Amino acid sequence: MNETHNTEMLDIRTENGVFVVSFKQASIGGIGEVEKIAETLRGLIKDQDVCNMVVDFSTVSFFSSQMLGLLVDIWRRTKDKGGTLLISGINPQLTRVFRITHLDKLFNFYENTEAAISALRTS
């Protein structure tokens, strides 16, 4: 069953058992913003037996280092639940941030959410 959840900063939908998280703003910078996002995403994961998630950055042009820390935390939590976290739609400038921090070795990146969901189905 596909569902949609919306918060002030996020659009969250489930597609074939995969949470697809999209951002409503182009810049994610404040600690308060990241904490609200963290609370929402951790809540989604907590209630799942297995949690697969695609985080779609197609609308985002900037995020703070706190967002990187949150992504690592969410990656670990999904992995602990036997799931996978994939990233989609990220622009080249933000991809460079992942390379500089060596987090490009931790995450798998996809051009769009459809490609990421397809990758989850075949794994």
C-alpha positions as a printed NumPy array, in Angstrom:
array([[  0.   ,   0.   ,   0.   ],
       [  1.355,   3.424,  -0.936],
       [  1.02 ,   6.253,   1.564],
       [  2.023,   9.91 ,   1.732],
       [  3.197,  11.846,   4.808],
       [  3.991,  15.537,   4.697],
       [  5.804,  17.707,   7.199],
       [  6.883,  21.318,   7.086],
       [ 10.165,  20.423,   5.351],
       [  9.605,  16.969,   3.877],
       [  7.362,  15.091,   1.507],
       [  7.431,  11.399,   2.402],
       [  5.702,   8.71 ,   0.419],
       [  5.879,   4.955,   0.471],
       [  6.249,   3.212,  -2.818],
       [  6.255,  -0.584,  -2.782],
       [  7.458,  -0.612,   0.816],
       [ 10.198,   1.977,   0.217],
       [ 10.141,   5.356,   1.951],
       [ 10.849,   8.11 ,  -0.579],
       [ 11.895,  11.301,   1.21 ],
       [ 11.93 ,  14.599,  -0.731],
       [ 12.777,  18.048,   0.558],
       [ 10.496,  21.087,   0.218],
       [ 13.323,  23.616,   0.339],
       [ 16.51 ,  24.226,  -1.599],
       [ 18.658,  24.974,   1.444],
       [ 18.951,  22.863,   4.594],
       [ 21.239,  24.761,   6.893],
       [ 19.965,  25.332,  10.382],
       [ 20.552,  22.951,  13.244],
       [ 16.862,  23.217,  14.127],
       [ 15.875,  22.197,  10.599],
       [ 18.172,  19.171,  10.631],
       [ 16.888,  18.155,  14.084],
       [ 13.274,  18.246,  12.85 ],
       [ 14.218,  16.163,   9.804],
       [ 16.13 ,  13.732,  12.049],
       [ 13.152,  13.301,  14.362],
       [ 10.836,  12.559,  11.431],
       [ 13.163,  10.076,   9.718],
       [ 14.111,   8.261,  12.916],
       [ 10.415,   7.909,  13.69 ],
       [  9.788,   6.278,  10.312],
       [ 12.609,   3.79 ,  10.772],
       [ 11.8  ,   2.922,  14.387],
       [  8.43 ,   1.378,  13.558],
       [  9.643,  -0.822,  10.679],
       [ 10.825,  -4.438,  10.675],
       [ 12.892,  -3.765,   7.551],
       [ 13.415,  -0.214,   6.374],
       [ 14.418,   0.799,   2.85 ],
       [ 14.682,   4.493,   2.103],
       [ 15.489,   6.744,  -0.846],
       [ 16.451,  10.307,   0.031],
       [ 15.789,  12.54 ,  -2.979],
       [ 17.935,  15.682,  -3.152],
       [ 16.677,  16.881,  -6.552],
       [ 15.3  ,  20.124,  -5.058],
       [ 18.291,  20.796,  -2.771],
       [ 21.178,  23.091,  -3.732],
       [ 22.801,  23.411,  -0.281],
       [ 22.95 ,  21.521,   3.001],
       [ 25.052,  21.92 ,   6.122],
       [ 27.539,  19.46 ,   7.565],
       [ 24.895,  18.481,  10.134],
       [ 22.891,  17.004,   7.268],
       [ 25.838,  14.77 ,   6.368],
       [ 25.948,  13.555,   9.952],
       [ 22.225,  12.862,   9.872],
       [ 22.545,  10.875,   6.641],
       [ 25.239,   8.68 ,   8.209],
       [ 23.003,   8.131,  11.251],
       [ 19.982,   7.255,   9.094],
       [ 22.151,   4.958,   6.939],
       [ 23.238,   3.084,  10.086],
       [ 19.688,   2.85 ,  11.428],
       [ 18.298,   1.484,   8.139],
       [ 21.175,  -1.   ,   7.957],
       [ 20.471,  -2.121,  11.552],
       [ 16.89 ,  -2.814,  10.412],
       [ 18.131,  -4.965,   7.513],
       [ 17.427,  -2.226,   4.985],
       [ 19.186,   0.15 ,   2.647],
       [ 19.458,   3.921,   2.279],
       [ 19.985,   5.255,  -1.245],
       [ 20.434,   8.83 ,  -2.426],
       [ 18.895,  10.185,  -5.606],
       [ 18.811,  13.391,  -7.611],
       [ 21.871,  14.985,  -6.046],
       [ 23.535,  17.807,  -7.972],
       [ 27.266,  17.759,  -8.906],
       [ 28.197,  20.404,  -6.334],
       [ 26.729,  18.357,  -3.48 ],
       [ 28.231,  15.169,  -4.903],
       [ 31.604,  16.855,  -4.515],
       [ 30.923,  17.308,  -0.774],
       [ 30.374,  13.555,  -0.469],
       [ 33.656,  12.893,  -2.292],
       [ 35.652,  15.342,  -0.149],
       [ 34.344,  13.696,   3.034],
       [ 34.787,  10.186,   1.551],
       [ 31.099,   9.487,   2.155],
       [ 30.722,   8.641,  -1.528],
       [ 32.11 ,   5.233,  -0.513],
       [ 29.311,   4.74 ,   2.02 ],
       [ 26.299,   5.789,  -0.063],
       [ 24.971,   4.684,  -3.429],
       [ 23.769,   7.492,  -5.686],
       [ 21.102,   7.332,  -8.401],
       [ 20.009,   9.844, -11.009],
       [ 16.379,   9.782,  -9.843],
       [ 14.075,   8.051,  -7.378],
       [ 12.768,   5.625,  -9.989],
       [ 16.304,   4.303, -10.62 ],
       [ 16.941,   3.988,  -6.866],
       [ 13.671,   2.13 ,  -6.239],
       [ 14.425,  -0.147,  -9.162],
       [ 17.875,  -0.891,  -7.69 ],
       [ 16.26 ,  -1.828,  -4.374],
       [ 13.848,  -4.191,  -6.103],
       [ 16.66 ,  -6.035,  -7.88 ],
       [ 18.929,  -6.351,  -4.841]])
